[in-house]
């Protein structure tokens, strides 16, 4: 009974720990990308909404998004940044519809396009979503960590501590779900330290809360 309860709690924790992207990513883009036109801003809002763990997202809306993004991707005049975001949005929508292969193909395309832009933040964002998808939808913890570690390296290289901390929180949640509490604690500690240094209370509180869970499961509480 307790084992089943623990596994259930872990799955619930991972689901609730999915990154709330809008605020952090809007901040990342405002600091690291050139001024954006309204079309790109709309794509960021869409990305934020579809990846927000706290918002409901009906299958009908996900289905409509796949059709809309497909139509926009057929336009030859879009930039590499826009195509990256369109592929990424469609990938996340497809993942929500459990179209796993389609989502995998679009995550791959988004990553390929993001590399063409030369923008490390954009690449890190794609990798963060891709890694989360691999863990949540395919149970590929090792591959997920690999993508997230790459995202972490890019965020660090770009000097974006907010994205770095968000990635660390996601890495920690995966390790926690695998009952690797020592590695989870290390990731949460790093995220909390970044949050404290930035006076980012959202990250700090989430990091501390996750540290408390790890301390409990390590038998320190």
Secondary structure as GFF3:
##gff-version 3
##sequence-region A 1 221
A	DSSP	alpha_helix	2	16	.	.	.	ID=ss1
A	DSSP	alpha_helix	21	32	.	.	.	ID=ss2
A	DSSP	alpha_helix	38	50	.	.	.	ID=ss3
A	DSSP	alpha_helix	59	73	.	.	.	ID=ss4
A	DSSP	alpha_helix	80	96	.	.	.	ID=ss5
A	DSSP	alpha_helix	100	117	.	.	.	ID=ss6
A	DSSP	alpha_helix	120	138	.	.	.	ID=ss7
A	DSSP	alpha_helix	141	158	.	.	.	ID=ss8
A	DSSP	alpha_helix	161	177	.	.	.	ID=ss9
A	DSSP	alpha_helix	181	198	.	.	.	ID=ss10
A	DSSP	alpha_helix	201	217	.	.	.	ID=ss11
###
